[in-house]
Amino acid sequence: MPTKQKKHKYIFVCGGVMSGVGKGITTSSIALILKNKGFKVNPMKIDPYLNVDAGTMNPGEHGEVFVLESGLECDQDMGNYERFLGVSLPRENYMTNGMVLKHVIDKERALGYGGKCVEPVTHVTEEIIRRIEVARKLTDSDITIVEIGGTVGEYQNSLFIEAARLIKIKHPGDVAFVMVSYLPIPGTIGEMKTKPTQAAIRTLNSHGVHPDVIIARATKPLDQRRKEKIAEASGIPIEQIISAPDIESIYEVPLNFEKDGLGDTLLRILNVKNKKSIKDSLKEWRAMFSKMKNAKTDVKVGIVGKYFKTGDFVLRDVYISIIESLKHAGGTAGVKVNIDWLDSEDYEEGKPLENLSNYDGILVPGGFGGRGIEGKIKAIQYLRENKIPFFGICYGMQLAVIEYARNVLGLADAHTKEVSKSTTNPVIDVMQEQIKNLDEKKYGGTMRLGVYKAVLEPRTLAQTLYQQGIIRERHRHRYEVNPEYIERFEKAGLVFPGKSPDGRLMEIMELPTSVHPFFLGTQFHPEFTGNPLKPHPLFLGFVKACKKLNN
């Protein structure tokens, strides 16, 4: 007899009332819980933007641009999925309205629809469903978990909700809907209000979809009466309304969800039996979180950047992978990493550099353009001369090279061609293969993107931290250290312990530990590949250097 084909399951996560309440962390947590119950999960993100990818978006507006191993520039939630699951996801797991509509229009122009009248419902929804199915087959997964960006009621994501509805019609009993909704507590009233969530449920109902689970986000835990009100108004069983109050660490979310039985609830809704009979399937995760939470020692790290003018809520989004990578390293090193945000423009305006001595280490992250970079260069010089641990990422490494050229090599006008076209000492220059892209104003998806190999020199700080000779790291840049200056830098004591296999591209820069306790920069973005159970070795090395200075 033929083997009965297993039924694939789908979970759609959407938002109610307002954006930014944690759909990405909810999706990540559900994926982690189900993975640890023995299922092969496939998390996907749908963004309602008309941008084809996230690469051209301003980080101050959209948040961090996360880069997949394939080189796709995408939403930061893809980073959350990878960090929670400890995997590298394929580009097929991300889609935007722009991707979908461009494909449909290009297909129509090529007569791919055979002269039919191309419509949003049918042709666009078919393309959305096709992409979900391609990702499902590619990952050979048991359960696909799709986060639909935006908030229910916005026309931008209505076609995605319609596609999800059609999948449920085609696969009855195999689809669950989770709504992450916010319950405000107005200060003048002092009572948690359920009406906005009730309205959001009715709005989702108007799309022909009824949520199976409500994740009730609020500043405080949901009480029984509030659960009863939502249940009475919506017909959702009370045990399927999960309280999700504000907590200090995102890594506690799956533990709280599992405490409320969310994983088993979803499996019951999907008619699936638990694959593992493990009493505590999140044991390793629980141990990691306990170590992170109960660290007895603090280290103080400053991040010198420029995306600080619009408030703290933007900072978490702009540098989210760096923040999380520092937390991961701190947990393993047994320290709590406290972060201060230092605006580089303040140092250009005369803020004393001496205050950098108050920190156990300073990190200079990636970025673009000329604003605030002279302040960063001044800060890097102070860190180098005063032997304070320094970690530079992408642009941060390039600025460290410029600082060294100016103040050690004596090249006063050393600069990057990105900022100064007229410099006579372009120690940072555009990659040759990028010149045509810039001339033709091809900006989106044209940088050096995704994973590239680098060869490490033995007995260097970088090789000691990695404990291997060849590494693979993710890139996102157009400019590089000018190879014409390498010999002069090396003679002056700057080390490039990581280079591309052909020796042309400088991937890592450092000072010997005999000269400086930790002075290292990378052309790539190490923050894109660590996770809480396995911190990135460079972040771990940096945090340990900070801890040593603290002691």
C-alpha positions in Angstrom: 0.0 0.0 0.0 1.2 3.5 -0.8 2.6 5.5 2.2 0.2 8.1 3.4 1.7 11.5 2.8 2.0 13.7 5.9 -0.1 16.8 6.0 1.9 20.1 6.1 0.7 22.6 8.8 0.6 26.4 8.6 0.5 29.0 11.4 -0.1 32.6 10.4 0.8 35.3 12.8 -0.8 38.7 12.4 -1.0 41.9 14.5 -3.9 43.8 16.0 -4.4 47.4 17.3 -0.8 48.6 16.6 2.5 47.6 15.1 5.7 46.9 17.0 4.1 44.8 19.8 6.2 41.6 19.1 4.9 39.6 16.2 8.5 38.8 15.2 9.4 37.5 18.7 6.1 35.6 18.9 6.8 33.9 15.6 10.4 33.2 16.7 9.2 31.8 20.0 6.5 29.6 18.5 9.1 28.3 16.0 11.6 27.5 18.8 8.9 25.7 20.9 7.7 23.5 18.1 11.3 22.8 17.0 12.1 21.6 20.5 9.0 19.4 20.3 10.6 17.5 17.4 9.1 19.4 14.4 11.0 20.8 11.4 9.8 24.4 11.3 10.0 27.0 8.5 9.6 30.6 9.7 8.7 33.2 7.0 8.3 37.0 7.0 6.0 38.9 4.7 6.6 42.7 4.6 3.8 44.9 3.2 6.3 47.4 1.7 6.5 48.1 -2.0 10.3 48.0 -1.7 11.6 44.9 -3.4 13.9 44.3 -0.4 15.0 46.2 2.7 18.3 47.3 1.3 17.4 50.9 0.4 15.4 51.7 3.5 16.7 54.2 6.0 17.6 52.3 9.2 16.3 55.2 11.3 12.8 54.7 9.8 12.7 50.9 9.2 15.3 49.6 11.6 18.2 47.3 10.9 18.7 45.8 7.5 19.5 42.1 8.1 21.5 40.2 5.5 20.9 36.5 4.9 23.6 34.1 3.9 22.4 34.3 0.3 22.9 38.1 0.3 19.3 39.1 0.5 18.7 42.3 2.4 15.6 41.9 4.5 13.7 42.7 7.7 15.3 42.4 11.1 12.7 39.8 12.1 14.6 37.3 9.9 17.5 37.9 12.2 15.3 37.0 15.2 14.2 33.8 13.5 17.8 32.8 12.9 19.0 33.7 16.4 16.2 31.8 18.1 16.5 28.7 15.9 20.3 28.7 15.3 19.9 28.3 11.6 20.6 30.1 8.3 17.4 30.7 6.4 17.1 30.8 2.6 16.0 33.9 0.7 12.8 32.2 -0.2 11.6 32.7 3.4 11.2 36.4 2.9 8.9 38.3 0.7 7.6 41.9 0.3 4.7 43.4 -1.6 7.3 44.8 -4.0 8.7 41.4 -4.7 5.3 39.9 -5.4 3.9 42.7 -7.5 7.1 43.0 -9.5 7.0 39.3 -10.3 3.3 39.5 -11.4 3.9 42.6 -13.5 7.0 41.2 -15.2 5.1 37.9 -15.9 2.2 39.9 -17.4 4.6 41.9 -19.6 6.1 38.6 -20.9 2.5 37.2 -21.6 2.9 34.8 -18.8 -0.8 35.0 -18.1 -1.8 34.3 -21.7 -3.6 37.6 -22.2 -5.9 37.3 -19.2 -7.0 40.3 -17.2 -4.5 40.2 -14.3 -6.1 40.9 -10.9 -5.0 41.4 -7.3 -7.2 38.6 -6.1 -6.4 35.5 -7.9 -3.1 36.4 -9.6 -1.4 38.3 -6.8 -2.7 35.9 -4.1 -1.6 32.9 -6.2 1.9 34.3 -6.3 1.9 34.8 -2.6 0.8 31.2 -2.1 3.3 29.9 -4.6 6.1 31.6 -2.7 5.0 30.1 0.6 4.9 26.6 -1.0 8.3 27.0 -2.6 9.8 27.8 0.8 7.9 24.9 2.4 9.3 22.4 -0.2 12.8 23.9 -0.1 13.0 23.4 3.7 11.2 20.1 3.7 9.5 21.3 6.9 6.6 20.0 9.0 5.2 23.4 10.0 5.4 26.7 8.2 5.0 29.8 10.5 4.3 33.0 8.5 4.5 36.4 10.1 2.3 38.9 8.2 3.8 42.4 8.7 1.7 45.4 9.6 -1.6 45.5 11.5 -5.0 44.0 10.6 -7.1 46.6 8.8 -4.3 48.1 6.7 -4.9 47.7 3.0 -1.2 47.0 2.5 -1.4 43.5 4.0 -4.9 42.6 3.0 -3.8 40.5 0.1 -1.6 38.4 2.3 -4.4 37.8 4.7 -6.6 36.8 1.8 -3.9 34.4 0.6 -3.7 32.9 4.1 -7.5 32.5 4.0 -7.3 30.6 0.7 -4.7 28.3 2.1 -7.0 27.5 5.0 -9.9 26.7 2.6 -7.6 24.4 0.7 -6.1 22.8 3.8 -9.0 22.5 6.4 -7.7 21.5 9.8 -4.1 22.3 8.9 -4.0 26.1 9.4 -4.0 28.1 12.6 -4.2 31.9 13.0 -2.4 33.7 15.9 -3.2 37.4 16.5 -0.7 39.5 18.6 -2.8 42.3 20.0 -2.2 45.2 22.4 -4.3 46.0 25.4 -3.7 49.5 26.6 -3.9 50.8 30.2 -4.7 54.5 29.8 -3.0 56.4 32.7 -6.1 58.5 33.5 -8.3 55.4 33.7 -5.9 52.9 35.2 -7.8 49.9 33.7 -6.7 47.5 31.0 -9.0 47.9 28.0 -10.1 45.0 25.8 -12.2 47.0 23.2 -9.3 47.7 20.8 -8.5 44.0 20.6 -12.2 43.1 20.2 -12.3 45.6 17.3 -9.2 44.1 15.8 -10.7 40.6 15.9 -13.8 41.8 14.2 -11.6 43.5 11.5 -9.9 40.1 10.9 -13.3 38.5 10.8 -14.2 40.9 8.0 -11.4 39.2 5.9 -13.1 35.9 6.4 -10.6 34.8 9.1 -11.1 34.0 12.7 -8.1 33.9 15.0 -7.5 30.7 16.9 -5.1 32.2 19.5 -4.8 35.7 20.9 -1.4 36.8 22.3 -2.4 39.6 24.6 0.5 42.1 24.8 0.3 44.6 27.6 2.5 46.3 30.2 1.0 44.0 32.9 -0.3 40.4 32.9 -3.8 39.8 31.6 -6.2 39.0 34.5 -9.0 36.4 34.3 -11.7 39.0 33.8 -10.0 40.5 30.7 -9.6 37.0 29.2 -13.3 36.4 29.8 -14.3 39.7 28.1 -12.2 38.8 25.0 -13.5 35.2 25.0 -17.2 36.4 25.3 -16.8 38.9 22.6 -15.0 36.7 20.1 -15.9 33.1 20.8 -12.2 32.2 21.3 -11.8 29.6 24.1 -10.3 31.3 27.2 -7.4 28.9 27.3 -6.4 30.1 23.8 -5.9 33.7 25.1 -2.3 34.0 26.2 -1.1 36.8 28.4 2.2 38.3 27.2 3.2 41.2 29.6 6.3 43.3 29.1 9.5 41.5 30.3 13.2 42.4 30.4 14.5 39.8 27.9 13.0 38.5 24.7 14.7 35.2 25.5 12.1 34.6 28.3 9.2 34.8 25.9 9.3 31.2 24.7 9.6 30.0 28.3 6.5 32.0 29.3 4.6 30.8 26.3 5.5 27.2 27.1 4.5 27.8 30.7 1.0 28.6 29.4 1.0 25.6 27.1 1.0 27.5 23.8 2.9 24.9 21.9 0.5 22.1 22.9 -2.5 24.4 22.2 -1.3 25.0 18.6 -0.6 21.3 18.0 -4.1 20.5 19.3 -5.6 23.1 16.9 -3.6 21.7 14.1 -4.5 18.1 15.0 -0.9 17.1 15.5 0.7 14.9 18.2 3.8 15.9 20.1 6.8 14.2 18.5 8.8 14.2 21.6 7.8 13.1 25.1 10.4 15.3 26.8 9.4 16.8 30.2 11.4 20.0 29.5 12.0 20.4 25.8 13.4 23.9 26.4 16.0 22.7 29.0 19.0 24.1 27.1 17.3 27.4 26.4 16.2 27.7 30.0 19.8 27.1 31.2 21.1 29.8 28.8 18.5 32.3 29.9 19.2 31.6 33.6 22.9 32.2 33.1 22.2 35.4 31.2 19.7 36.7 33.8 21.8 35.8 36.9 25.2 37.2 35.8 26.9 38.8 38.8 29.4 41.0 37.0 28.5 44.1 34.9 30.6 45.5 32.0 29.9 48.9 30.5 30.1 49.1 26.7 29.7 52.3 24.7 28.4 52.3 21.1 29.6 55.3 19.1 27.1 55.8 16.3 25.0 58.5 14.6 21.4 57.1 14.5 20.6 58.5 17.9 18.6 61.7 17.3 15.1 60.3 17.3 14.9 58.6 20.6 15.8 55.3 22.3 13.1 53.3 20.6 14.9 53.6 17.3 18.2 52.5 18.8 17.0 49.0 19.5 15.9 48.6 15.9 18.9 50.2 14.2 21.5 48.1 16.0 19.4 45.1 17.1 21.8 42.4 16.0 24.7 44.1 17.7 22.7 44.5 20.9 21.7 40.8 20.9 25.2 39.6 20.0 26.6 41.5 23.0 23.9 39.9 25.2 24.8 36.4 23.9 28.5 36.9 24.6 27.7 38.4 28.0 25.6 35.3 29.0 28.4 32.9 28.0 31.1 35.1 29.7 29.0 35.4 32.8 28.5 39.2 32.7 25.7 41.6 32.1 26.5 44.0 29.3 25.2 47.5 30.0 25.1 49.6 26.8 25.4 53.4 26.5 24.7 55.2 23.3 27.3 57.8 22.4 26.5 60.2 19.6 29.6 60.7 17.4 28.6 64.2 16.4 29.0 65.2 20.1 32.7 64.5 19.8 32.9 66.7 16.7 31.3 69.5 18.7 33.9 69.3 21.5 32.6 66.7 24.0 35.6 65.5 26.0 37.0 62.2 24.8 38.2 61.4 28.3 34.7 60.2 29.1 35.5 57.1 27.0 37.7 56.0 29.8 34.5 55.3 31.8 33.8 52.3 29.6 35.2 48.8 29.6 35.0 48.8 25.8 33.7 50.7 22.8 32.1 49.4 19.7 31.8 51.4 16.5 29.2 49.9 14.2 28.6 50.0 10.5 27.0 52.8 8.6 27.2 55.0 5.5 28.0 58.6 4.6 30.0 61.4 6.1 27.8 62.6 9.0 29.5 62.1 12.4 32.5 60.2 11.1 35.1 62.7 12.3 33.8 62.2 15.8 34.1 58.4 15.4 37.7 58.8 14.2 38.6 61.0 17.2 37.1 58.3 19.5 39.0 55.5 17.8 42.3 57.4 18.2 41.6 57.9 21.9 40.8 54.1 22.3 43.9 53.1 20.5 46.2 55.4 22.4 44.7 54.6 25.8 44.4 50.9 25.3 40.6 50.6 25.8 39.1 47.6 24.0 37.8 48.6 20.6 35.6 46.6 18.2 34.9 48.1 14.8 32.3 46.6 12.4 32.4 47.3 8.6 32.5 51.2 8.5 33.9 51.0 12.0 36.9 49.0 10.7 37.4 51.4 7.8 37.4 54.4 10.1 40.0 52.7 12.3 42.2 52.3 9.2 41.7 56.0 8.3 42.7 57.0 11.9 45.8 54.8 11.8 46.8 56.3 8.4 46.4 59.9 9.7 48.0 59.5 13.1 50.6 56.8 12.7 51.5 56.9 9.0 51.3 60.7 8.9 48.9 60.9 6.0 46.9 63.9 7.2 44.3 63.8 4.4 43.7 60.0 4.5 40.1 59.3 3.9 37.5 57.2 2.3 36.4 57.8 -1.3 32.8 57.4 -0.1 33.1 60.7 1.7 36.0 62.6 0.0 36.4 62.2 -3.7 39.4 64.6 -3.7 41.6 63.0 -1.1 45.1 62.3 -2.2 45.3 59.3 0.1 42.2 57.1 -0.4 43.1 54.4 2.1 39.5 53.3 1.7 38.4 53.0 -1.9 35.4 51.8 -3.9 35.6 48.1 -5.0 36.4 48.0 -8.7 33.3 46.0 -9.5 31.1 48.6 -7.8 32.2 51.6 -9.9 29.7 50.8 -12.7 26.8 50.3 -10.2 27.4 53.7 -8.7 27.8 55.4 -12.1 24.5 53.9 -13.2 22.8 54.7 -9.8 22.1 51.0 -9.2 21.9 51.0 -5.4 19.4 48.3 -4.4 20.9 44.8 -4.0 24.2 45.7 -5.7 26.7 45.9 -2.8 29.0 43.1 -1.9 26.3 41.0 -0.1 26.1 37.7 1.7 28.7 35.1 2.7 32.3 35.2 1.6 35.3 33.1 2.8 38.3 34.6 4.5 41.7 33.0 5.4 43.1 33.7 8.8 46.8 34.1 9.7 47.9 31.7 12.5 48.9 33.1 15.9 46.8 36.2 15.5 44.0 37.5 17.8 41.4 36.7 15.2 42.6 33.2 14.6 42.9 32.6 18.3 39.3 33.6 18.8 37.9 31.7 15.8 40.1 28.6 16.4 40.0 27.8 12.7 41.9 28.8 9.6 39.0 29.6 7.2 35.9 31.4 8.1 32.6 32.3 6.3 31.0 35.7 7.1 28.3 38.0 5.8 29.1 41.2 4.0 27.2 44.4 3.2 29.5 47.1 1.7 30.8 48.8 -1.5 34.2 50.1 -0.2 37.3 48.3 0.9 40.8 48.9 2.4 42.9 50.1 -0.6 45.4 47.3 -1.3 48.0 49.9 -2.5 48.5 50.9 1.2 48.7 47.4 2.8 52.5 47.2 2.8 52.8 50.6 4.5 50.2 49.7 7.1 51.9 46.4 8.0 55.3 48.0 8.3 53.8 50.5 10.7 52.4 47.7 12.9 48.8 47.3 11.7 47.9 43.6 11.1 45.4 42.2 8.6 45.0 38.7 9.9 42.0 37.9 7.7 42.0 38.2 3.9 40.0 37.0 1.0 41.3 33.7 -0.5 43.0 35.7 -3.3 44.6 38.0 -0.8 43.1 41.1 -2.3 40.5 42.1 0.2 41.3 42.9 3.9 38.6 41.2 5.9 39.9 41.8 9.5 42.2 44.4 11.0 43.9 44.2 14.4 46.7 45.4 16.6 48.9 42.7 18.2 47.8 41.9 21.8 51.3 42.9 22.9 50.5 46.4 21.8 46.8 46.7 22.7 44.5 44.4 24.8 41.8 44.3 22.1 41.8 46.5 19.0 40.0 44.6 16.1 37.8 45.5 13.2 36.0 43.4 10.6 34.9 44.3 7.1 32.0 41.9 7.5 29.1 41.8 9.9 29.7 39.2 12.6 26.5 40.3 14.4 24.4 38.5 11.7 25.6 35.0 12.6 25.7 34.5 16.4 22.9 33.2 18.6 22.3 32.9 22.4 23.3 29.3 22.6 26.4 29.9 20.5 27.8 33.5 20.6 29.9 34.8 17.8 33.6 34.3 18.8 34.6 37.9 18.1 31.8 39.3 20.3 32.8 36.8 22.9 36.4 37.9 22.7 35.4 41.5 22.9 33.2 41.0 26.0 35.9 39.0 27.7 38.4 41.8 27.0 35.9 44.2 28.6 35.5 42.0 31.6 39.2 41.7 32.0 39.6 45.5 32.0 36.7 45.8 34.4 38.5 43.4 36.8 
